[in-house]
Amino acid sequence: KNERKERKIRKHRKRRESVAQQLKDLHFRVISKLEWLEMKQLYKSMQKEQMRILKEEDKKARQAKSGNVREDKKFITNCLVKVTCSGEQEVTGAMLKDVCSKYGNVAYVDFENGWKEGYVRYSESGSVDKLIDADEILGGVTFSSLPEEDERAYFLKTQAARKQHYMSRRKRKRTRGQDKIISKAIQRSQEEKPSVPSSSSSQVTHIRFPDSDEET
């Protein structure tokens, strides 16, 4: 019984020492209200200065990316080929690209398996004439050029679809003010240090005080 009692006493003593050490590590400090208000004002000043720096960094980042903004492509004539399939052989977009690539740089193949008609767009003018002059044969596939009016109509149609797709990807929850700047700063820091794993313990909490110094 005495040994059991001693073990119980040692267990409670160790627990009290552990709690005392945890309280000691918290570094609680009692200060006056005036000193607290001064420290709060200093913290708010530091927040404003840091926010100013973040705004400048965000402005520089947007200026650096301005050269990579998606711009509308310029219309180029004589770069679009109409594809018509009349045979029984199955034609794929990869097959069309392989054939058309012999005569120029293929920018896009607007064709899906099973289609009877489609388009192949070159990145430069003149490749269409080379393809048609070569009289390329591909299992019931006919390549034909288009008049400039049809090429322009196709160009405007694809540009409209491209813009709609781009804008749909931009639709997301919007943030404003400090939340927007802070989220962008966190995103840039994560991009600069991709090898650092993110965890709940490593996240920074941004403390905000009301503009008024009145205590509730």
Stockholm file with secondary structure:
# STOCKHOLM 1.0

chainA/1-216         KNERKERKIRKHRKRRESVAQQLKDLHFRVISKLEWLEMKQLYKSMQKEQMRILKEEDKKARQAKSGNVREDKKFITNCLVKVTCSGEQEVTGAMLKDVCSKYGNVAYVDFENGWKEGYVRYSESGSVDKLIDADEILGGVTFSSLPEEDERAYFLKTQAARKQHYMSRRKRKRTRGQDKIISKAIQRSQEEKPSVPSSSSSQVTHIRFPDSDEET
#=GR chainA/1-216 SS CHHHHHHHHHHHHHHHHHHHHHHHHHTCCCCCHHHHHHHHHHHHHHHHHHHHHHHHHHHHHHHHHGGGSCCCCCCCSSCEEEEEECSSSCCCHHHHHHHHGGGSCEEEEECCTTCSEEEEEESSTTHHHHHHHTTCCBTTEEEEECCHHHHHHHHHHHHHHHHHHHHHHHCSCCCCHHHHHHHHHHHHHHHHCTTSCCCGGGCCCCCCCCSSCCCC
#=GC SS_cons         CHHHHHHHHHHHHHHHHHHHHHHHHHTCCCCCHHHHHHHHHHHHHHHHHHHHHHHHHHHHHHHHHGGGSCCCCCCCSSCEEEEEECSSSCCCHHHHHHHHGGGSCEEEEECCTTCSEEEEEESSTTHHHHHHHTTCCBTTEEEEECCHHHHHHHHHHHHHHHHHHHHHHHCSCCCCHHHHHHHHHHHHHHHHCTTSCCCGGGCCCCCCCCSSCCCC
//
